Amino acid sequence: MSEPSAVAIRTYRPGLDAAGTYACFRAAIIGTASADYDRTQITAWAGPADGNLEAWDARRSAAHTFVADAAGTIAGFADLRDDAVLDMLFVRPEFGGLGLAGRLVDTVKRAALAAGLKSLTTHASRTARPAFERFGFVVVAEQPDTTVRGVIVPNYRMRWDELSD
């Protein structure tokens, strides 16, 4: 595992970072979120191991995606969509507790402010909610009926405003 300062935050590289970010996404769900969701929910949310990387890459490329790069290993990533949604925030379990999620969220906030956005929303899992609250987000609504691949995976709609920091 790298020291937090050795992990660089950089922009997503279309065509090059799809497999690494997808693996990070799945590892975070399977390895971290499994404490807050049952096996059926985790399986649905994580998706197949051989997911459609072309579609995944298109989604990351369409957003402003930031990657935490630990000497070539994608330790985490976050997406900022043009509609002011922090759409993804995932950190590989072995890099948890190093402050990478906070660094990624700070990067997203700076990018949002630079784009003229004054607030952000996110759909945080049960697992991520406490971290988002530490990052200045507040719960706007519980979303008990959120469905992923036909399975209910409850989460929270949360909001951050520039003035809340």
C-alpha positions as CSV (number, residue, x, y, z in Angstrom):
1,M,0.0,0.0,0.0
2,S,1.2,3.5,-0.8
3,E,1.5,6.4,1.5
4,P,-1.3,8.9,0.9
5,S,1.1,11.6,-0.4
6,A,2.4,9.0,-3.0
7,V,-1.0,8.7,-4.5
8,A,-1.6,11.2,-7.3
9,I,-5.0,12.5,-8.2
10,R,-5.2,12.9,-12.0
11,T,-7.9,13.0,-14.7
12,Y,-9.3,9.9,-16.2
13,R,-7.6,8.6,-19.3
14,P,-10.3,7.4,-21.8
15,G,-9.5,3.9,-23.2
16,L,-6.8,3.3,-20.6
17,D,-8.5,3.6,-17.2
18,A,-11.7,1.7,-17.8
19,A,-10.5,-1.7,-16.5
20,G,-8.8,-0.2,-13.5
21,T,-11.7,1.9,-12.4
22,Y,-14.2,-0.9,-13.0
23,A,-12.1,-3.2,-10.8
24,C,-11.9,-0.5,-8.2
25,F,-15.7,-0.1,-8.3
26,R,-16.3,-3.8,-7.8
27,A,-13.6,-4.2,-5.1
28,A,-15.1,-1.3,-3.1
29,I,-18.6,-2.7,-3.3
30,I,-17.7,-6.4,-2.6
31,G,-15.0,-5.6,0.0
32,T,-16.4,-2.6,1.8
33,A,-20.1,-2.1,1.2
34,S,-20.8,-5.8,2.0
35,A,-20.9,-4.7,5.6
36,D,-24.1,-2.7,5.0
37,Y,-25.9,-4.7,2.2
38,D,-26.8,-8.4,1.8
39,R,-25.3,-10.7,-0.8
40,T,-28.1,-10.3,-3.3
41,Q,-27.7,-6.5,-3.1
42,I,-23.9,-6.6,-3.4
43,T,-24.1,-9.0,-6.4
44,A,-26.6,-6.7,-8.2
45,W,-24.7,-3.5,-7.4
46,A,-21.2,-4.8,-8.3
47,G,-22.4,-6.2,-11.6
48,P,-20.6,-8.9,-13.5
49,A,-16.8,-9.4,-13.3
50,D,-16.6,-9.2,-17.0
51,G,-18.7,-6.0,-17.3
52,N,-19.0,-4.0,-20.5
53,L,-15.8,-1.9,-20.4
54,E,-16.7,0.0,-23.5
55,A,-19.9,1.3,-21.9
56,W,-18.1,1.9,-18.6
57,D,-15.4,3.9,-20.4
58,A,-18.0,6.0,-22.2
59,R,-19.7,6.9,-18.8
60,R,-16.4,7.9,-17.2
61,S,-15.4,9.8,-20.3
62,A,-18.7,11.7,-20.4
63,A,-18.2,12.9,-16.8
64,H,-15.3,14.7,-15.3
65,T,-13.6,11.7,-13.7
66,F,-10.7,11.9,-11.3
67,V,-8.5,9.0,-10.5
68,A,-6.3,8.3,-7.4
69,D,-3.3,6.7,-8.9
70,A,-0.9,4.7,-6.7
71,A,2.1,4.0,-8.9
72,G,-0.1,2.7,-11.7
73,T,-2.8,1.1,-9.5
74,I,-6.1,2.8,-9.5
75,A,-6.8,3.2,-5.8
76,G,-10.0,5.2,-6.2
77,F,-12.0,7.4,-8.4
78,A,-14.8,10.0,-8.5
79,D,-17.1,11.3,-11.2
80,L,-18.5,14.8,-11.5
81,R,-21.3,15.0,-14.0
82,D,-22.3,18.3,-15.8
83,D,-25.6,18.3,-13.9
84,A,-23.8,18.8,-10.6
85,V,-24.0,15.2,-9.5
86,L,-21.0,13.5,-7.8
87,D,-21.9,10.3,-9.5
88,M,-19.2,7.9,-8.3
89,L,-16.9,7.8,-5.4
90,F,-15.1,4.5,-4.8
91,V,-11.8,3.5,-3.1
92,R,-10.3,0.1,-3.1
93,P,-10.5,-1.5,0.4
94,E,-6.7,-1.8,0.7
95,F,-6.4,1.9,0.3
96,G,-9.2,2.8,2.8
97,G,-8.4,5.0,5.7
98,L,-5.7,7.0,3.8
99,G,-7.9,10.0,3.1
100,L,-8.2,9.3,-0.6
101,A,-12.0,9.7,-0.7
102,G,-11.6,13.1,0.9
103,R,-9.0,14.1,-1.6
104,L,-11.1,13.0,-4.5
105,V,-14.2,14.8,-3.1
106,D,-12.1,18.0,-2.6
107,T,-10.9,17.7,-6.2
108,V,-14.5,17.3,-7.4
109,K,-15.6,20.3,-5.3
110,R,-12.9,22.5,-6.8
111,A,-13.8,21.4,-10.3
112,A,-17.5,22.1,-9.6
113,L,-16.7,25.5,-8.3
114,A,-14.4,26.3,-11.3
115,A,-17.3,25.3,-13.5
116,G,-19.6,27.7,-11.8
117,L,-21.5,25.1,-9.8
118,K,-22.5,26.2,-6.3
119,S,-23.8,22.9,-5.0
120,L,-23.5,19.1,-5.6
121,T,-25.8,16.2,-5.1
122,T,-24.9,12.5,-4.7
123,H,-26.6,9.2,-4.1
124,A,-24.7,7.8,-1.2
125,S,-24.8,4.2,0.0
126,R,-25.3,3.3,3.6
127,T,-21.5,2.7,3.7
128,A,-20.6,6.0,2.1
129,R,-23.1,8.2,4.0
130,P,-20.8,8.8,7.1
131,A,-17.9,9.8,4.8
132,F,-20.1,12.2,2.8
133,E,-21.3,13.8,6.0
134,R,-17.7,14.4,7.0
135,F,-17.2,16.0,3.6
136,G,-20.0,18.5,4.3
137,F,-22.9,16.8,2.6
138,V,-26.3,16.5,4.3
139,V,-29.0,14.0,3.7
140,V,-31.9,15.4,1.7
141,A,-33.9,12.2,1.4
142,E,-33.7,8.5,2.2
143,Q,-34.2,6.5,-1.0
144,P,-35.4,3.1,0.2
145,D,-36.6,1.9,-3.2
146,T,-33.5,2.5,-5.3
147,T,-33.2,-0.4,-7.7
148,V,-30.1,-1.8,-9.3
149,R,-30.5,-4.6,-11.8
150,G,-33.9,-5.4,-10.4
151,V,-32.8,-5.5,-6.8
152,I,-33.6,-2.9,-4.1
153,V,-30.3,-1.2,-2.9
154,P,-31.4,1.6,-0.6
155,N,-29.3,4.8,-0.5
156,Y,-29.5,8.5,0.4
157,R,-29.8,11.6,-1.7
158,M,-27.3,14.1,-0.3
159,R,-26.3,17.6,-1.0
160,W,-23.3,19.9,-0.6
161,D,-23.5,23.7,-0.9
162,E,-20.5,25.9,-1.4
163,L,-21.5,27.9,1.7
164,S,-21.6,24.8,3.9
165,D,-17.8,24.4,3.9
